[in-house]
Amino acid sequence: MIEFIAGTFLVGTMIFSIIQFGFLCAGQGAVETAAHFAARKFAINARTDFRKAKAAALAEASSLCRKRPGGGWEGTTLTSIRFSLDGKEETAPQARSGEAYKVQLTHGVELVVPWVNRMLFLLAPVPKIRVADKYYLLLHATRWVTVE
């Protein structure tokens, strides 16, 4: 009887882990897509108004991350974008045509599967954050973009 209970617990944990990893793969794909479209929106608008281009890129990334499978409004508050000119940390107040910018998107993906969320949160070697009773892994995507 004890073997049956232990086996059931182990099989249940494995099934839940597979489901959670599926959600994480979908989340990483959404973060990669959001980084691509945000960088593209930034590249198109950066020459006319640099500050509005950064805001438009963040809005685009937040919107795409919110509309992903399993996304929600609370995850958009954990979305951030960093822009760096030629990969250096400083940014110019104005963008010129032909300049290369490194766009780094970070988005918090909630671990939603019970039991597994706590274990994966403790074992994951990525940046993570806990807000109240919710566990988030911070997924990253980087794109290089040339201002048009």
N, CA, C and O of each residue as an XYZ file, in Angstrom:
592
protein
N       0.820     -1.194      0.000
C       0.000      0.000      0.000
C       0.864      1.259      0.000
O       0.571      2.217     -0.716
N       1.922      1.257      0.797
C       2.808      2.419      0.847
C       3.499      2.629     -0.491
O       3.702      3.766     -0.918
N       3.864      1.524     -1.161
C       4.505      1.634     -2.471
C       3.556      2.280     -3.481
O       3.979      3.073     -4.322
N       2.281      1.936     -3.389
C       1.290      2.512     -4.296
C       1.161      4.016     -4.076
O       1.106      4.778     -5.041
N       1.112      4.446     -2.829
C       0.997      5.874     -2.509
C       2.250      6.621     -2.964
O       2.154      7.696     -3.556
N       3.415      6.056     -2.689
C       4.660      6.707     -3.109
C       4.754      6.764     -4.638
O       5.168      7.780     -5.197
N       4.378      5.699     -5.300
C       4.395      5.672     -6.765
C       3.418      6.665     -7.362
O       3.736      7.333     -8.346
N       2.238      6.770     -6.783
C       1.242      7.728     -7.253
C       1.738      9.153     -7.075
O       1.556      9.989     -7.960
N       2.363      9.434     -5.942
C       2.916     10.761     -5.700
C       4.012     11.083     -6.714
O       4.056     12.192     -7.247
N       4.884     10.132     -6.980
C       5.973     10.337     -7.927
C       5.451     10.553     -9.344
O       5.916     11.455    -10.041
N       4.500      9.744     -9.774
C       3.921      9.893    -11.114
C       3.166     11.220    -11.229
O       3.254     11.898    -12.253
N       2.432     11.588    -10.192
C       1.723     12.873    -10.197
C       2.678     14.046    -10.303
O       2.435     14.988    -11.056
N       3.764     13.988     -9.547
C       4.764     15.051     -9.605
C       5.398     15.140    -10.987
O       5.628     16.237    -11.495
N       5.681     13.996    -11.594
C       6.266     14.002    -12.941
C       5.294     14.586    -13.961
O       5.702     15.359    -14.828
N       4.028     14.230    -13.871
C       3.032     14.759    -14.810
C       2.896     16.272    -14.639
O       2.877     17.003    -15.629
N       2.802     16.746    -13.409
C       2.703     18.181    -13.156
C       3.966     18.912    -13.620
O       3.880     20.034    -14.120
N       5.120     18.295    -13.461
C       6.371     18.912    -13.923
C       6.370     19.074    -15.432
O       6.793     20.110    -15.947
N       5.905     18.074    -16.134
C       5.843     18.157    -17.600
C       4.900     19.277    -18.028
O       5.199     20.013    -18.968
N       3.775     19.408    -17.353
C       2.823     20.480    -17.670
C       3.464     21.837    -17.414
O       3.342     22.739    -18.244
N       4.151     22.002    -16.271
C       4.773     23.281    -15.954
C       5.888     23.618    -16.939
O       6.021     24.775    -17.337
N       6.685     22.640    -17.339
C       7.737     22.897    -18.321
C       7.136     23.280    -19.673
O       7.724     24.077    -20.404
N       5.988     22.730    -20.009
C       5.298     23.143    -21.235
C       4.893     24.604    -21.177
O       5.051     25.336    -22.154
N       4.366     25.032    -20.026
C       4.017     26.443    -19.849
C       5.257     27.332    -19.917
O       5.209     28.420    -20.491
N       6.355     26.880    -19.341
C       7.591     27.672    -19.387
C       8.122     27.799    -20.809
O       8.598     28.867    -21.195
N       8.048     26.733    -21.586
C       8.492     26.804    -22.989
C       7.622     27.772    -23.775
O       8.131     28.547    -24.585
N       6.321     27.736    -23.544
C       5.421     28.683    -24.211
C       5.721     30.111    -23.767
O       5.677     31.038    -24.575
N       6.026     30.287    -22.486
C       6.376     31.611    -21.977
C       7.663     32.143    -22.571
O       7.751     33.325    -22.901
N       8.681     31.272    -22.716
C       9.943     31.708    -23.300
C       9.746     32.074    -24.769
O      10.334     33.041    -25.254
N       8.930     31.313    -25.467
C       8.629     31.657    -26.865
C       7.925     32.990    -26.978
O       8.205     33.766    -27.893
N       7.013     33.267    -26.059
C       6.313     34.552    -26.065
C       7.263     35.697    -25.741
O       7.142     36.779    -26.316
N       8.206     35.476    -24.831
C       9.186     36.516    -24.493
C      10.097     36.787    -25.685
O      10.414     37.943    -25.966
N      10.520     35.748    -26.384
C      11.359     35.931    -27.586
C      10.598     36.711    -28.653
O      11.150     37.622    -29.270
N       9.337     36.358    -28.871
C       8.519     37.061    -29.863
C       8.303     38.512    -29.462
O       8.407     39.413    -30.294
N       8.004     38.740    -28.192
C       7.789     40.108    -27.708
C       9.058     40.944    -27.850
O       8.983     42.122    -28.200
N      10.211     40.354    -27.585
C      11.471     41.090    -27.742
C      11.694     41.465    -29.205
O      12.158     42.566    -29.503
N      11.369     40.565    -30.104
C      11.536     40.842    -31.532
C      10.659     42.016    -31.971
O      11.142     42.952    -32.607
N       9.369     41.963    -31.628
C       8.458     43.018    -32.059
C       8.733     44.338    -31.349
O       8.572     45.401    -31.948
N       9.145     44.288    -30.085
C       9.484     45.517    -29.362
C      10.719     46.178    -29.974
O      10.753     47.397    -30.141
N      11.729     45.380    -30.306
C      12.932     45.930    -30.936
C      12.602     46.527    -32.295
O      13.133     47.576    -32.662
N      11.740     45.872    -33.033
C      11.342     46.379    -34.343
C      10.598     47.708    -34.220
O      10.849     48.639    -34.986
N       9.683     47.792    -33.254
C       8.944     49.048    -33.045
C       9.893     50.161    -32.605
O       9.739     51.307    -33.026
N      10.869     49.830    -31.764
C      11.853     50.819    -31.331
C      12.678     51.305    -32.518
O      12.908     52.507    -32.653
N      13.121     50.403    -33.373
C      13.967     50.774    -34.513
C      13.245     51.699    -35.484
O      13.852     52.603    -36.058
N      11.969     51.473    -35.661
C      11.200     52.292    -36.600
C      10.970     53.700    -36.058
O      11.015     54.667    -36.819
N      10.723     53.829    -34.752
C      10.336     55.116    -34.174
C      11.455     55.864    -33.463
O      11.229     56.988    -33.015
N      12.638     55.302    -33.340
C      13.679     55.906    -32.494
C      14.213     57.224    -33.033
O      14.570     58.101    -32.246
N      14.280     57.391    -34.340
C      14.841     58.638    -34.883
C      13.931     59.832    -34.658
O      14.408     60.940    -34.415
N      12.626     59.618    -34.737
C      11.711     60.752    -34.592
C      11.586     61.209    -33.138
O      11.699     62.401    -32.853
N      11.354     60.273    -32.221
C      11.250     60.629    -30.800
C      11.750     59.444    -29.973
O      11.077     58.420    -29.856
N      12.932     59.606    -29.410
C      13.607     58.514    -28.716
C      12.822     58.026    -27.503
O      12.671     56.822    -27.298
N      12.323     58.963    -26.704
C      11.603     58.597    -25.480
C      10.282     57.887    -25.799
O       9.933     56.905    -25.144
N       9.562     58.373    -26.786
C       8.307     57.724    -27.178
C       8.570     56.356    -27.804
O       7.755     55.444    -27.664
N       9.692     56.208    -28.487
C      10.039     54.907    -29.073
C      10.290     53.880    -27.976
O       9.878     52.726    -28.099
N      10.963     54.290    -26.904
C      11.193     53.374    -25.783
C       9.873     52.997    -25.109
O       9.657     51.837    -24.761
N       9.002     53.977    -24.928
C       7.700     53.702    -24.315
C       6.845     52.799    -25.208
O       6.156     51.908    -24.710
N       6.887     53.027    -26.521
C       6.115     52.203    -27.450
C       6.642     50.766    -27.463
O       5.863     49.818    -27.559
N       7.950     50.611    -27.368
C       8.535     49.266    -27.329
C       8.114     48.527    -26.064
O       7.794     47.340    -26.121
N       8.111     49.213    -24.926
C       7.674     48.583    -23.675
C       6.188     48.222    -23.735
O       5.787     47.154    -23.272
N       5.378     49.109    -24.305
C       3.948     48.824    -24.433
C       3.719     47.616    -25.346
O       2.869     46.773    -25.060
N       4.472     47.533    -26.436
C       4.346     46.401    -27.359
C       4.731     45.087    -26.662
O       4.029     44.083    -26.787
N       5.840     45.104    -25.937
C       6.297     43.898    -25.237
C       5.308     43.481    -24.151
O       5.002     42.297    -24.014
N       4.811     44.437    -23.386
C       3.845     44.124    -22.329
C       2.567     43.549    -22.907
O       1.997     42.608    -22.356
N       2.121     44.112    -24.012
C       0.903     43.629    -24.649
C       1.065     42.189    -25.139
O       0.187     41.353    -24.925
N       2.178     41.906    -25.791
C       2.396     40.551    -26.300
C       2.583     39.542    -25.167
O       2.104     38.411    -25.263
N       3.266     39.933    -24.108
C       3.457     39.020    -22.979
C       2.145     38.782    -22.235
O       1.927     37.700    -21.689
N       1.278     39.783    -22.212
C      -0.012     39.628    -21.541
C      -0.934     38.703    -22.326
O      -1.728     37.971    -21.735
N      -0.835     38.731    -23.657
C      -1.729     37.934    -24.503
C      -1.224     36.517    -24.754
O      -1.872     35.757    -25.473
N      -0.092     36.150    -24.182
C       0.441     34.801    -24.386
C      -0.406     33.794    -23.611
O      -1.162     34.184    -22.721
N      -0.290     32.492    -23.938
C      -1.023     31.485    -23.156
C      -0.581     31.517    -21.688
O       0.603     31.364    -21.387
N      -1.518     31.712    -20.805
C      -1.207     31.783    -19.379
C      -0.837     33.179    -18.916
O      -0.529     33.370    -17.739
N      -0.859     34.161    -19.806
C      -0.497     35.529    -19.444
C      -1.638     36.234    -18.742
O      -2.791     35.810    -18.821
N      -1.309     37.299    -18.062
C      -2.325     38.066    -17.349
C      -1.810     39.464    -17.041
O      -0.662     39.794    -17.338
N      -2.664     40.274    -16.447
C      -2.289     41.651    -16.133
C      -1.173     41.727    -15.099
O      -0.328     42.619    -15.164
N      -1.165     40.798    -14.147
C      -0.152     40.886    -13.089
C       1.248     40.616    -13.618
O       2.223     41.109    -13.051
N       1.368     39.848    -14.688
C       2.681     39.564    -15.267
C       3.274     40.752    -16.005
O       4.492     40.848    -16.151
N       2.413     41.667    -16.478
C       2.924     42.817    -17.219
C       3.671     43.785    -16.314
O       4.517     44.541    -16.791
N       3.380     43.777    -15.038
C       4.124     44.650    -14.126
C       5.549     44.147    -13.925
O       6.414     44.894    -13.467
N       5.793     42.896    -14.261
C       7.133     42.326    -14.150
C       7.848     42.308    -15.500
O       8.752     41.501    -15.716
N       7.445     43.189    -16.399
C       8.071     43.287    -17.716
C       8.928     44.541    -17.756
O       8.475     45.623    -17.383
N      10.161     44.394    -18.209
C      11.046     45.555    -18.329
C      11.917     45.413    -19.572
O      12.191     44.306    -20.036
N      12.345     46.551    -20.097
C      13.217     46.575    -21.273
C      14.396     47.487    -20.967
O      14.241     48.566    -20.397
N      15.584     47.023    -21.362
C      16.795     47.852    -21.263
C      17.335     48.067    -22.668
O      17.418     47.134    -23.466
N      17.699     49.304    -22.957
C      18.294     49.654    -24.237
C      19.733     50.090    -23.990
O      20.003     50.868    -23.075
N      20.639     49.597    -24.793
C      22.021     50.042    -24.656
C      22.619     50.234    -26.045
O      22.472     49.386    -26.925
N      23.286     51.349    -26.220
C      23.890     51.715    -27.496
C      25.160     50.916    -27.715
O      26.075     50.977    -26.893
N      25.234     50.179    -28.791
C      26.388     49.340    -29.153
C      26.772     48.365    -28.047
O      27.944     48.009    -27.924
N      25.818     47.931    -27.249
C      26.075     46.957    -26.196
C      26.664     47.558    -24.936
O      26.878     46.838    -23.961
N      26.936     48.861    -24.923
C      27.445     49.523    -23.723
C      26.266     49.962    -22.874
O      25.136     50.029    -23.358
N      26.522     50.256    -21.632
C      25.430     50.583    -20.713
C      24.848     51.977    -20.921
O      23.701     52.215    -20.544
N      25.601     52.903    -21.508
C      25.069     54.247    -21.671
C      24.156     54.308    -22.895
O      24.324     53.547    -23.848
N      23.210     55.205    -22.853
C      22.333     55.434    -23.993
C      22.389     56.913    -24.347
O      22.542     57.770    -23.476
N      22.265     57.189    -25.608
C      22.267     58.575    -26.073
C      20.869     59.167    -25.901
O      19.881     58.432    -25.905
N      20.777     60.490    -25.751
C      19.450     61.094    -25.623
C      18.681     61.093    -26.943
O      17.473     61.327    -26.964
N      19.383     60.832    -28.036
C      18.752     60.831    -29.353
C      19.393     59.735    -30.190
O      20.594     59.489    -30.081
N      18.606     59.082    -31.016
C      19.120     58.008    -31.861
C      19.344     58.527    -33.279
O      18.569     59.328    -33.802
N      20.426     58.045    -33.880
C      20.726     58.408    -35.263
C      20.567     57.174    -36.138
O      20.666     56.043    -35.662
N      20.327     57.398    -37.390
C      20.146     56.297    -38.329
C      21.423     55.463    -38.417
O      22.525     56.004    -38.521
N      21.261     54.152    -38.375
C      22.400     53.247    -38.485
C      23.018     52.834    -37.165
O      23.891     51.966    -37.149
N      22.595     53.427    -36.049
C      23.137     53.039    -34.748
C      22.569     51.677    -34.322
O      21.399     51.376    -34.562
N      23.404     50.878    -33.699
C      22.984     49.558    -33.235
C      22.643     49.625    -31.747
O      23.424     50.132    -30.943
N      21.489     49.116    -31.398
C      21.047     49.080    -30.009
C      20.804     47.634    -29.599
O      20.305     46.817    -30.372
N      21.169     47.353    -28.372
C      20.896     46.049    -27.777
C      19.636     46.208    -26.923
O      19.596     47.020    -25.999
N      18.614     45.424    -27.247
C      17.337     45.489    -26.545
C      17.209     44.215    -25.708
O      17.183     43.107    -26.245
N      17.130     44.387    -24.389
C      17.017     43.251    -23.474
C      15.655     43.297    -22.781
O      15.336     44.246    -22.064
N      14.869     42.260    -23.011
C      13.533     42.162    -22.419
C      13.561     41.141    -21.293
O      14.097     40.044    -21.445
N      12.978     41.515    -20.164
C      12.815     40.611    -19.028
C      11.334     40.567    -18.680
O      10.681     41.601    -18.540
N      10.820     39.348    -18.544
C       9.393     39.190    -18.237
C       9.232     38.095    -17.187
O       9.867     37.044    -17.269
N       8.391     38.347    -16.219
C       8.116     37.370    -15.166
C       7.007     36.426    -15.575
O       5.891     36.861    -15.863
N       7.303     35.142    -15.604
C       6.319     34.115    -15.939
C       5.946     33.390    -14.657
O       6.806     32.874    -13.944
N       4.639     33.361    -14.373
C       4.173     32.740    -13.134
C       4.209     31.224    -13.240
O       3.833     30.643    -14.258
N       4.666     30.605    -12.175
C       4.622     29.144    -12.075
C       3.258     28.795    -11.487
O       2.989     29.064    -10.316
N       2.408     28.197    -12.305
C       1.005     28.032    -11.920
C       0.633     26.627    -11.475
O      -0.421     26.445    -10.865
N       1.447     25.643    -11.755
C       1.095     24.260    -11.443
C       1.383     23.984     -9.965
O       2.506     24.192     -9.506
N       0.368     23.514     -9.213
C       0.593     23.263     -7.792
C       1.639     22.180     -7.556
O       1.894     21.355     -8.433
N       2.233     22.185     -6.393
C       3.303     21.306     -5.935
C       4.601     21.633     -6.638
O       5.626     21.866     -5.996
N       4.556     21.651     -7.949
C       5.780     21.801     -8.735
C       6.299     23.231     -8.678
O       7.505     23.454     -8.781
N       5.400     24.208     -8.515
C       5.844     25.597     -8.538
C       6.873     25.890     -7.446
O       7.846     26.603     -7.694
N       6.678     25.364     -6.273
C       7.633     25.607     -5.183
C       8.968     24.908     -5.434
O      10.034     25.477     -5.198
N       8.893     23.673     -5.912
C      10.138     22.935     -6.177
C      10.935     23.576     -7.301
O      12.148     23.750     -7.186
N      10.256     23.927     -8.387
C      10.940     24.546     -9.516
C      11.478     25.920     -9.140
O      12.551     26.312     -9.600
N      10.746     26.653     -8.311
C      11.212     27.964     -7.862
C      12.518     27.838     -7.081
O      13.426     28.653     -7.245
N      12.610     26.825     -6.241
C      13.829     26.639     -5.452
C      14.999     26.121     -6.289
O      16.149     26.465     -6.020
N      14.719     25.301     -7.296
C      15.781     24.658     -8.068
C      16.221     25.428     -9.312
O      17.313     25.183     -9.824
N      15.413     26.333     -9.798
C      15.712     27.016    -11.063
C      16.939     27.926    -10.928
O      17.025     28.712     -9.985
N      17.893     27.821    -11.875
C      19.106     28.648    -11.808
C      18.955     29.976    -12.559
O      19.931     30.475    -13.119
N      17.768     30.545    -12.577
C      17.514     31.820    -13.251
C      17.031     32.830    -12.213
O      16.646     32.446    -11.108
N      17.049     34.118    -12.559
C      16.485     35.101    -11.627
C      15.013     34.812    -11.375
O      14.280     34.429    -12.286
N      14.595     34.998    -10.150
C      13.217     34.677     -9.777
C      12.740     35.642     -8.712
O      13.531     36.317     -8.053
N      11.427     35.690     -8.560
C      10.839     36.588     -7.575
C       9.557     35.946     -7.048
O       8.856     35.239     -7.772
N       9.268     36.204     -5.785
C       8.039     35.713     -5.167
C       7.229     36.914     -4.699
O       7.720     37.756     -3.947
N       5.978     36.982     -5.157
C       5.072     38.051     -4.771
C       3.876     37.396     -4.091
O       3.087     36.697     -4.727
N       3.757     37.632     -2.798
C       2.714     37.006     -1.972
C       2.829     35.492     -2.112
O       3.867     34.928     -1.769
N       1.796     34.824     -2.604
C       1.824     33.371     -2.748
C       2.086     32.942     -4.181
O       1.846     31.785     -4.526
N       2.573     33.850     -5.028
C       2.825     33.532     -6.428
C       4.326     33.489     -6.677
O       5.085     34.298     -6.144
N       4.731     32.534     -7.491
C       6.133     32.328     -7.817
C       6.356     32.691     -9.281
O       5.608     32.250    -10.154
N       7.396     33.501     -9.554
C       7.696     33.941    -10.907
C       9.146     33.636    -11.252
O      10.045     33.820    -10.431
N       9.362     33.167    -12.477
C      10.709     33.067    -13.038
C      10.856     34.214    -14.023
O       9.950     34.473    -14.815
N      11.995     34.906    -13.983
C      12.225     36.028    -14.883
C      12.952     35.528    -16.123
O      14.135     35.192    -16.072
N      12.232     35.483    -17.231
C      12.787     35.005    -18.490
C      13.338     36.184    -19.283
O      12.771     37.277    -19.259
N      14.444     35.958    -19.984
C      15.138     37.020    -20.711
C      15.160     36.731    -22.203
O      15.144     35.577    -22.630
N      15.199     37.803    -22.985
C      15.420     37.700    -24.425
C      16.197     38.945    -24.843
O      15.932     40.044    -24.357
N      17.146     38.765    -25.737
C      17.983     39.865    -26.207
C      17.914     39.940    -27.720
O      17.979     38.922    -28.408
N      17.783     41.150    -28.230
C      17.789     41.385    -29.666
C      18.686     42.584    -29.967
O      18.749     43.545    -29.200
N      19.370     42.502    -31.093
C      20.133     43.638    -31.620
C      19.297     44.258    -32.716
O      18.706     43.548    -33.529
N      19.242     45.573    -32.743
C      18.441     46.266    -33.732
C      19.196     47.507    -34.226
O      19.902     48.165    -33.462
N      19.033     47.805    -35.501
C      19.639     48.990    -36.097
C      18.551     50.017    -36.342
O      17.511     49.703    -36.922
N      18.788     51.233    -35.906
C      17.815     52.302    -36.067
C      17.673     52.620    -37.557
O      18.664     52.756    -38.274
N      16.442     52.733    -37.998
C      16.191     52.995    -39.416
C      16.154     54.474    -39.698
O      15.954     54.880    -40.842
